[in-house]
């Protein structure tokens, strides 16, 4: 949110913020992998079957798809009606999360690239685990580890292939081929799953040195964020892996924070966490490009606060009226 709204702040503030504005999506991927990984390990340890896989998919899809399709239809409708754009290709591509599978994403709804990575992770990881368990290894602990290693190797091999076969090296190539494709970023989520695997099977190792690891992880993330672009092979080949590992080692400390003493701050954090998915879906394309221009306000700082206020208000409504009813429905029909 800060990254998408800092354009409304003065250049000095932007420069100051840029030092600390690490890749929020990278954090999200590892955190998501940790949370979903613990669910997968628990579910598939109890029973490994297609029924469990379908149940897992259904729970994930009822969590993510209703909001996504609602916003997608709004954006496609606006493109078609206002900009008179042919919406048929976008409707098909974006409906099945094909917008950045192994090719650059378009300028339409560009922030959806990370949800595409997430959805393909939901699809691939359980299937990979299931088939390795079915045909190769019966020990589920080892099966999960093999699955994790295979996906990490796959993404790194793709990045190496891109690096040595794409002749041009510029920001567009880095952004569209390395940073925002499913096949080059799916391993970021897997590092979170690896953290979940250690949490479940080796809790003592997971929690050992968590305070110092948190400090090391934070410093490492900041260093990678601020200096990766100065060293091209590092930025294209190693920065993704090292950033994910740095974020991963902060999780044991963060996982042990159970409450916040300041009640009002705790309530704000809880509310933002509940509406964060809706905020993610609407803040950039819908609010920034479609809603804010309607106000025709010239003062940047007012636009900055309007951006936040509009996003939070609409996201709260979406959570209560669309997301929460589907989550309630999901919990009723799926166990």
PLY file of the C-alpha trace (Angstrom):
ply
format ascii 1.0
element vertex 335
property float x
property float y
property float z
element edge 334
property int vertex1
property int vertex2
end_header
0.00 0.00 0.00
2.79 2.44 0.85
4.68 1.44 -2.30
1.60 2.11 -4.43
0.78 5.44 -2.76
4.21 6.99 -2.23
3.93 8.74 -5.62
1.66 11.24 -3.82
4.41 12.15 -1.34
7.35 14.53 -1.77
10.49 13.22 -3.42
12.47 13.46 -0.17
9.93 11.30 1.67
9.85 8.86 -1.25
13.63 8.52 -1.15
13.55 7.94 2.62
10.78 5.35 2.38
12.44 3.56 -0.54
15.29 2.42 1.71
12.85 0.52 3.94
10.21 -0.50 1.37
11.31 -4.07 0.80
9.43 -6.32 -1.61
6.16 -6.80 0.26
5.10 -9.59 -2.08
8.24 -11.58 -1.21
7.25 -11.33 2.47
3.69 -12.35 1.61
4.86 -15.40 -0.35
7.00 -16.79 2.47
4.38 -16.01 5.11
1.66 -17.60 2.97
3.79 -20.70 2.45
4.34 -20.98 6.20
0.63 -20.70 7.01
-0.65 -22.88 4.16
2.26 -25.30 4.56
1.26 -26.07 8.13
-2.30 -26.73 6.93
-1.10 -29.04 4.15
1.21 -31.01 6.43
-1.56 -31.45 8.99
-4.20 -32.40 6.41
-2.09 -34.81 4.38
-0.49 -36.40 7.42
-3.95 -37.45 8.60
-4.95 -38.80 5.17
-3.34 -38.65 1.74
-6.03 -39.00 -0.92
-7.64 -37.13 -3.81
-10.52 -36.38 -1.49
-8.18 -34.46 0.80
-6.65 -32.66 -2.17
-10.06 -31.60 -3.48
-11.04 -30.48 -0.01
-7.85 -28.43 0.24
-8.47 -26.85 -3.18
-12.09 -26.08 -2.36
-11.12 -24.32 0.88
-8.46 -22.25 -0.88
-10.67 -21.38 -3.86
-13.65 -20.34 -1.73
-11.22 -18.08 0.14
-9.63 -16.41 -2.91
-11.83 -16.71 -6.01
-15.08 -14.86 -5.16
-13.36 -11.54 -4.44
-10.95 -11.97 -7.31
-13.63 -12.65 -9.92
-15.77 -9.80 -8.60
-12.93 -7.27 -9.00
-11.82 -8.83 -12.30
-15.31 -8.39 -13.79
-15.42 -4.77 -12.64
-12.02 -3.98 -14.18
-12.80 -5.81 -17.43
-16.15 -4.02 -17.60
-14.48 -0.64 -17.13
-11.88 -1.44 -19.81
-14.60 -2.50 -22.23
-17.09 0.28 -21.58
-14.81 3.26 -20.94
-11.68 2.41 -22.94
-13.57 0.37 -25.57
-11.04 -2.43 -25.29
-11.69 -5.98 -26.53
-12.13 -7.80 -23.23
-12.52 -11.39 -24.50
-8.80 -12.41 -24.32
-8.40 -10.87 -20.84
-11.56 -12.56 -19.59
-10.28 -16.01 -20.58
-6.63 -15.52 -19.58
-7.29 -13.91 -16.21
-10.16 -16.25 -15.34
-7.83 -19.26 -15.42
-4.76 -17.49 -13.95
-2.78 -17.71 -17.17
-1.74 -14.06 -17.32
1.86 -14.66 -16.25
2.39 -18.41 -16.21
5.61 -18.41 -18.27
5.40 -15.11 -20.16
5.18 -11.40 -19.22
1.97 -10.09 -17.71
0.14 -7.27 -19.49
-0.47 -3.81 -18.05
-4.08 -4.75 -17.26
-4.60 -5.72 -13.57
-0.81 -6.14 -13.17
-0.90 -6.73 -9.41
-2.76 -10.00 -9.96
0.53 -11.64 -10.92
1.22 -12.63 -7.31
-2.20 -14.21 -6.83
-1.51 -16.27 -9.96
1.69 -17.58 -8.35
-0.31 -18.41 -5.23
-3.08 -20.22 -7.12
-0.62 -22.36 -9.09
1.13 -23.20 -5.84
-2.23 -24.40 -4.43
-2.67 -26.58 -7.50
0.84 -28.00 -7.98
2.19 -28.57 -4.48
-0.48 -31.00 -3.20
-0.40 -32.95 -6.49
3.38 -33.21 -6.42
3.30 -34.40 -2.82
0.53 -36.90 -3.61
2.29 -38.51 -6.58
5.70 -38.66 -4.88
4.04 -40.27 -1.88
2.08 -42.67 -4.12
4.94 -43.85 -6.34
8.25 -43.08 -4.61
8.36 -42.47 -0.86
5.85 -43.58 1.78
7.43 -41.54 4.58
5.40 -38.30 4.52
8.09 -36.23 6.20
10.56 -37.17 3.46
7.90 -36.77 0.77
7.28 -33.17 1.76
11.00 -32.43 1.81
11.50 -33.92 -1.67
8.58 -31.85 -3.00
10.07 -28.69 -1.49
13.53 -29.38 -2.96
12.13 -30.15 -6.44
10.19 -26.89 -6.66
13.17 -24.87 -5.41
15.42 -26.53 -8.02
12.86 -26.00 -10.78
12.51 -22.23 -10.20
16.27 -21.74 -9.93
16.90 -23.67 -13.14
14.33 -21.52 -14.97
15.98 -18.32 -13.72
19.40 -19.59 -14.80
17.97 -20.50 -18.22
16.41 -17.04 -18.61
19.58 -15.28 -17.52
21.79 -16.96 -20.07
19.27 -17.02 -22.94
17.68 -13.56 -22.76
20.14 -11.27 -24.49
18.73 -8.00 -23.13
19.10 -7.22 -19.43
17.06 -4.23 -18.30
14.36 -3.40 -15.76
11.52 -4.57 -18.03
13.17 -7.98 -18.52
13.90 -8.29 -14.80
10.39 -7.23 -13.82
8.38 -9.24 -16.35
10.53 -12.38 -16.79
12.21 -12.87 -13.41
10.15 -10.99 -10.82
6.58 -11.63 -11.96
6.23 -15.06 -13.55
4.82 -18.17 -11.94
7.69 -20.41 -13.03
10.34 -18.06 -11.62
8.66 -17.15 -8.30
6.81 -20.23 -7.09
9.82 -21.21 -4.98
9.31 -18.12 -2.79
6.19 -19.73 -1.33
8.01 -23.03 -0.94
10.54 -21.47 1.44
7.57 -20.74 3.68
6.52 -24.39 3.36
10.07 -25.40 4.29
9.77 -23.25 7.40
6.44 -24.97 8.20
8.10 -28.36 7.67
10.84 -27.47 10.21
8.19 -26.07 12.57
6.20 -29.33 12.50
8.99 -31.91 12.50
11.84 -30.09 14.28
10.25 -27.50 16.62
13.38 -27.17 18.76
15.48 -26.23 15.73
12.72 -23.90 14.52
12.65 -21.91 17.76
16.39 -21.99 18.47
18.10 -18.59 18.19
14.83 -17.01 17.02
15.71 -13.54 18.40
19.12 -13.27 16.74
17.78 -14.87 13.56
15.06 -12.21 13.41
17.67 -9.44 13.56
19.89 -11.16 10.97
16.90 -11.74 8.68
15.74 -8.11 8.84
19.23 -6.75 8.16
19.72 -9.21 5.29
16.41 -8.26 3.65
17.28 -4.55 3.81
20.75 -5.14 2.37
19.41 -7.28 -0.49
16.67 -4.74 -1.22
19.06 -1.79 -1.42
22.08 -3.32 -3.11
20.85 -6.15 -5.35
20.47 -3.95 -8.45
24.17 -3.03 -8.35
25.25 -6.60 -9.10
23.45 -8.06 -12.09
24.06 -11.82 -11.73
23.23 -11.54 -8.02
19.99 -9.67 -8.70
18.78 -12.12 -11.37
20.01 -15.40 -9.90
20.59 -15.23 -6.16
18.59 -12.36 -4.69
15.24 -14.20 -4.81
16.58 -17.21 -2.95
18.52 -15.23 -0.34
15.63 -12.81 0.29
13.23 -15.72 0.82
15.65 -17.39 3.26
16.16 -14.09 5.11
12.39 -13.66 5.47
12.05 -17.32 6.45
14.39 -17.02 9.43
12.34 -14.12 10.84
9.25 -16.33 11.15
10.10 -18.12 14.45
10.29 -14.78 16.28
7.14 -13.42 14.62
5.27 -16.68 15.23
5.78 -16.27 18.98
4.07 -12.86 19.13
0.68 -13.81 20.54
-0.77 -10.43 21.52
-0.09 -6.70 21.63
-0.41 -4.77 24.87
-1.87 -1.65 23.23
-5.47 -2.74 22.60
-6.29 -0.09 19.98
-3.20 -1.02 17.96
-4.12 -4.69 18.21
-7.61 -3.94 16.90
-6.21 -1.98 13.95
-3.83 -4.81 13.05
-6.62 -7.39 13.29
-8.94 -5.32 11.11
-6.27 -4.68 8.48
-5.42 -8.38 8.45
-9.07 -9.29 7.85
-9.50 -6.87 4.94
-5.96 -7.20 3.55
-6.93 -9.51 0.68
-9.56 -7.05 -0.53
-7.05 -4.21 -0.12
-4.59 -6.13 -2.27
-7.16 -6.63 -5.03
-8.48 -3.07 -5.29
-5.79 -0.60 -4.21
-3.68 -0.39 -7.36
-5.81 -0.75 -10.48
-9.29 0.06 -9.19
-8.60 2.80 -6.62
-5.43 4.33 -8.06
-6.32 4.29 -11.76
-10.13 4.44 -11.79
-11.58 5.89 -8.58
-9.05 8.54 -7.48
-9.04 10.38 -10.85
-12.81 10.91 -10.47
-12.15 13.34 -7.60
-9.83 15.47 -9.80
-7.85 16.65 -6.77
-4.55 18.37 -7.58
-3.04 18.22 -4.09
-0.91 15.10 -3.79
-1.08 14.73 -0.02
-4.88 14.74 -0.15
-4.73 12.05 -2.82
-2.42 10.05 -0.55
-4.93 10.00 2.31
-7.87 9.52 -0.07
-6.10 6.49 -1.55
-5.82 4.91 1.90
-9.30 5.89 3.08
-11.10 4.71 -0.07
-9.17 1.43 -0.12
-9.89 0.67 3.55
-13.60 1.59 3.31
-14.28 -0.42 0.14
-12.20 -3.35 1.42
-14.15 -3.41 4.68
-17.43 -3.53 2.74
-16.09 -6.26 0.46
-14.93 -8.32 3.42
-18.25 -8.07 5.24
-20.56 -8.43 2.22
-18.68 -10.83 -0.04
-15.63 -12.46 1.52
-17.05 -13.31 4.96
-20.28 -14.89 3.61
-18.24 -17.18 1.37
-15.92 -18.10 4.25
-18.95 -18.90 6.41
-20.43 -20.98 3.59
-17.09 -22.77 3.14
-16.86 -23.70 6.79
-20.40 -25.09 6.70
-19.92 -27.40 3.71
-16.27 -28.39 4.17
-14.68 -30.03 7.16
0 1
1 2
2 3
3 4
4 5
5 6
6 7
7 8
8 9
9 10
10 11
11 12
12 13
13 14
14 15
15 16
16 17
17 18
18 19
19 20
20 21
21 22
22 23
23 24
24 25
25 26
26 27
27 28
28 29
29 30
30 31
31 32
32 33
33 34
34 35
35 36
36 37
37 38
38 39
39 40
40 41
41 42
42 43
43 44
44 45
45 46
46 47
47 48
48 49
49 50
50 51
51 52
52 53
53 54
54 55
55 56
56 57
57 58
58 59
59 60
60 61
61 62
62 63
63 64
64 65
65 66
66 67
67 68
68 69
69 70
70 71
71 72
72 73
73 74
74 75
75 76
76 77
77 78
78 79
79 80
80 81
81 82
82 83
83 84
84 85
85 86
86 87
87 88
88 89
89 90
90 91
91 92
92 93
93 94
94 95
95 96
96 97
97 98
98 99
99 100
100 101
101 102
102 103
103 104
104 105
105 106
106 107
107 108
108 109
109 110
110 111
111 112
112 113
113 114
114 115
115 116
116 117
117 118
118 119
119 120
120 121
121 122
122 123
123 124
124 125
125 126
126 127
127 128
128 129
129 130
130 131
131 132
132 133
133 134
134 135
135 136
136 137
137 138
138 139
139 140
140 141
141 142
142 143
143 144
144 145
145 146
146 147
147 148
148 149
149 150
150 151
151 152
152 153
153 154
154 155
155 156
156 157
157 158
158 159
159 160
160 161
161 162
162 163
163 164
164 165
165 166
166 167
167 168
168 169
169 170
170 171
171 172
172 173
173 174
174 175
175 176
176 177
177 178
178 179
179 180
180 181
181 182
182 183
183 184
184 185
185 186
186 187
187 188
188 189
189 190
190 191
191 192
192 193
193 194
194 195
195 196
196 197
197 198
198 199
199 200
200 201
201 202
202 203
203 204
204 205
205 206
206 207
207 208
208 209
209 210
210 211
211 212
212 213
213 214
214 215
215 216
216 217
217 218
218 219
219 220
220 221
221 222
222 223
223 224
224 225
225 226
226 227
227 228
228 229
229 230
230 231
231 232
232 233
233 234
234 235
235 236
236 237
237 238
238 239
239 240
240 241
241 242
242 243
243 244
244 245
245 246
246 247
247 248
248 249
249 250
250 251
251 252
252 253
253 254
254 255
255 256
256 257
257 258
258 259
259 260
260 261
261 262
262 263
263 264
264 265
265 266
266 267
267 268
268 269
269 270
270 271
271 272
272 273
273 274
274 275
275 276
276 277
277 278
278 279
279 280
280 281
281 282
282 283
283 284
284 285
285 286
286 287
287 288
288 289
289 290
290 291
291 292
292 293
293 294
294 295
295 296
296 297
297 298
298 299
299 300
300 301
301 302
302 303
303 304
304 305
305 306
306 307
307 308
308 309
309 310
310 311
311 312
312 313
313 314
314 315
315 316
316 317
317 318
318 319
319 320
320 321
321 322
322 323
323 324
324 325
325 326
326 327
327 328
328 329
329 330
330 331
331 332
332 333
333 334
